[in-house]
């Protein structure tokens, strides 16, 4: 998970102490002072990125609707007015959180498709890509799950790209599933769109329970899922069970 650095609070403390720890202080205090000075003197883009990360964590924890600009500013240790030097609204922040995630995800999916492998190889790689986003984009994925309908209900077309991105991702997956069916790699009696949506939901819902540092990392989680997806759970011959 991202480690929070209170850059605004660091500036205030550095100003009160003259920007340096007392002479003869501990090594830890000196390191802390150096960290504060670094945060205070960071570039505008670094401060902006830091604010986006803080806001994303709040959106994921409290929900986008329930999070206020004041809370974001308090988390960063700055005044609410200072936040508007970087963003004109709360919507602008969540826009950046979600668009950054989707750009990364779709770009990596396209790279997998460009490898021109067989459908099973490509789908396996797409599964791995999906699971690999659970840590770096955890907050964005959580916001998309919790606040999707609300963001889509906002006036204007600001978040229309969410639907366009969803459709593009679905098309990439469904085309590979159909391609695998045509080549005889995948069963012909399963619905491609339904199959994709079950895979999609399995990956994204994992953000609710997956915790880094557990028995499996995201790589192990993806490999386990690929095994179940393509090799199944049951042993022996496949039998058809109808209600």
C-alpha positions in Angstrom: 0.0 0.0 0.0 1.0 3.6 -0.5 2.8 5.1 2.4 1.3 8.5 3.3 3.6 11.5 3.5 2.0 14.6 5.0 3.7 17.2 2.9 1.5 20.1 4.2 2.1 19.2 7.8 5.8 18.7 7.1 6.0 22.3 5.9 4.4 23.6 9.0 6.7 21.7 11.3 9.8 22.6 9.3 8.8 26.3 9.6 8.4 26.0 13.4 11.7 24.3 13.9 13.7 26.2 11.5 13.7 23.3 9.0 16.3 21.2 10.9 16.3 18.9 13.9 18.1 20.1 17.1 21.9 19.6 17.1 22.8 16.3 18.6 19.4 14.8 17.9 18.9 11.1 17.2 19.6 9.7 13.7 15.9 9.0 13.4 15.0 12.7 14.1 17.6 13.8 11.5 16.1 11.4 8.9 12.6 12.7 9.8 13.8 16.3 9.3 15.3 15.5 6.0 12.0 13.8 4.9 10.0 16.8 5.9 12.3 19.2 4.0 12.1 17.0 1.0 8.3 16.9 1.1 8.1 20.7 1.5 10.4 21.4 -1.4 8.9 18.8 -3.8 7.9 19.9 -7.2 4.4 21.0 -7.9 3.7 17.8 -9.9 5.0 15.7 -7.0 2.7 17.6 -4.6 -0.2 17.1 -7.0 0.5 13.4 -7.3 0.6 13.1 -3.5 -2.7 14.8 -3.2 -4.3 12.5 -5.7 -3.0 9.5 -3.8 -4.3 10.8 -0.5 -7.7 11.6 -2.0 -7.9 8.2 -3.7 -7.4 6.5 -0.4 -10.2 8.6 1.2 -12.5 7.9 -1.7 -11.9 4.2 -1.3 -12.4 4.2 2.4 -15.3 6.6 2.8 -16.8 6.7 -0.7 -16.6 9.5 -3.2 -19.9 11.1 -2.2 -19.1 11.1 1.5 -15.6 12.6 1.2 -15.3 16.4 1.4 -12.7 18.7 0.0 -12.0 19.8 3.6 -11.2 16.2 4.6 -8.8 15.8 1.7 -7.1 19.0 2.7 -7.0 18.0 6.3 -5.4 14.6 5.3 -2.8 16.5 3.4 -2.2 19.0 6.2 -3.1 22.0 4.1 -6.0 24.5 4.0 -9.0 23.8 1.7 -8.2 26.8 -0.4 -4.7 25.5 -1.1 -6.2 22.4 -2.6 -7.8 24.5 -5.3 -4.4 25.6 -6.5 -4.1 22.1 -7.9 -7.7 21.0 -8.6 -10.8 22.9 -9.4 -13.1 20.3 -7.9 -13.4 16.9 -6.1 -14.6 15.5 -9.4 -11.3 16.5 -11.1 -9.4 14.4 -8.6 -11.5 11.3 -8.9 -11.4 11.8 -12.7 -7.6 11.6 -12.6 -7.6 8.5 -10.3 -9.9 6.6 -12.6 -8.5 7.7 -16.0 -5.0 6.8 -14.8 -6.1 3.3 -13.9 -8.0 2.7 -17.1 -5.3 4.1 -19.3 -2.8 1.7 -17.7 -5.1 -1.3 -17.8 -6.2 -0.8 -21.4 -2.7 -0.1 -22.6 -1.4 -3.3 -21.0 -4.3 -5.3 -22.5 -3.5 -3.9 -25.9 0.1 -4.9 -25.5 -0.9 -8.5 -24.7 -3.1 -8.6 -27.8 -0.2 -7.3 -29.9 1.8 -10.4 -29.0 -0.4 -12.3 -31.4 -0.4 -15.5 -29.3 -3.0 -18.1 -29.2 -6.3 -17.3 -27.4 -5.5 -19.2 -24.2 -2.1 -17.6 -23.9 -3.5 -14.2 -24.4 -6.4 -14.6 -22.0 -4.0 -16.0 -19.4 -1.9 -12.9 -19.7 -5.0 -10.7 -19.5 -5.9 -12.4 -16.3 -2.4 -11.8 -14.9 -2.7 -8.1 -15.9 -6.0 -7.8 -14.2 -4.8 -9.2 -10.9 -1.6 -7.3 -11.0 -3.5 -4.0 -10.8 -5.0 -4.9 -7.4 -2.2 -3.3 -5.5 -1.1 -0.2 -7.5 -4.7 0.7 -8.4 -6.5 -0.7 -5.4 -8.2 2.7 -4.6 -9.3 3.3 -8.2 -10.8 -0.2 -8.4 -12.7 0.2 -5.2 -14.0 3.6 -6.3 -15.2 2.1 -9.6 -17.1 -0.6 -7.7 -18.6 1.6 -5.1 -19.3 4.9 -7.0 -19.8 3.9 -10.6 -23.5 4.6 -10.7 -23.2 7.9 -8.9 -20.4 9.2 -11.2 -22.4 8.1 -14.2 -25.4 10.0 -12.9 -23.6 13.4 -12.7 -24.7 16.0 -15.2 -22.7 16.4 -18.3 -20.5 13.9 -20.1 -17.4 14.1 -17.9 -17.5 10.4 -17.0 -18.8 9.0 -20.2 -15.4 7.6 -20.8 -16.1 5.0 -18.1 -18.7 3.4 -20.3 -16.5 3.7 -23.4 -13.6 2.1 -21.5 -15.8 -0.7 -20.2 -17.1 -1.5 -23.6 -13.6 -1.5 -25.1 -12.3 -3.9 -22.4 -15.3 -6.2 -22.9 -14.8 -6.2 -26.7 -11.1 -7.3 -26.2 -12.0 -10.1 -23.9 -15.0 -11.4 -25.9 -13.2 -11.4 -29.2 -10.5 -13.6 -27.7 -13.0 -16.0 -26.2 -14.8 -16.2 -29.5 -11.5 -16.7 -31.3 -10.6 -19.5 -28.9 -14.0 -21.1 -29.6 -13.5 -20.9 -33.4 -10.0 -22.5 -33.0 -11.4 -25.3 -30.8 -9.4 -24.2 -27.7 -12.5 -23.2 -25.7 -15.9 -24.9 -25.4 -18.4 -23.8 -27.9 -21.4 -24.1 -25.5 -20.5 -21.2 -23.2 -21.6 -17.6 -23.8 -18.6 -15.4 -24.5 -20.0 -12.2 -22.9 -21.3 -14.0 -19.8 -17.9 -15.8 -19.5 -16.1 -12.5 -19.7 -18.3 -10.9 -17.1 -17.7 -13.7 -14.7 -14.0 -13.4 -15.1 -14.1 -9.6 -14.8 -16.1 -9.8 -11.5 -13.9 -12.4 -10.0 -10.8 -10.2 -10.6 -12.2 -6.9 -9.4 -14.1 -8.2 -6.4 -10.8 -9.7 -5.2 -9.8 -6.1 -4.2 -12.3 -6.4 -1.3 -10.5 -9.3 0.4 -7.0 -9.5 -1.1 -4.3 -8.2 1.3 -0.7 -7.9 0.4 1.7 -9.9 2.5 -0.7 -12.9 2.7 -0.1 -16.5 1.6 -0.4 -15.5 -2.1 0.8 -12.3 -3.8 -1.1 -11.1 -6.9 1.1 -13.2 -9.2 0.3 -16.4 -7.2 -3.4 -15.4 -7.1 -3.5 -15.0 -10.9 -1.8 -18.3 -11.5 -4.2 -20.1 -9.2 -7.1 -18.5 -11.1 -5.7 -19.4 -14.5 -5.5 -23.0 -13.4 -9.1 -23.1 -12.2 -10.3 -21.2 -15.3 -8.7 -23.5 -17.9 -8.2 -26.8 -16.1 -11.4 -26.7 -13.9 -12.0 -27.9 -10.4 -13.4 -31.4 -11.0 -11.3 -34.4 -11.9 -12.2 -37.1 -14.4 -14.6 -36.8 -17.3 -16.7 -33.8 -17.5 -20.4 -34.6 -17.0 -23.4 -32.4 -17.7 -25.8 -31.7 -14.8 -29.1 -30.2 -15.6 -31.8 -29.1 -13.2 
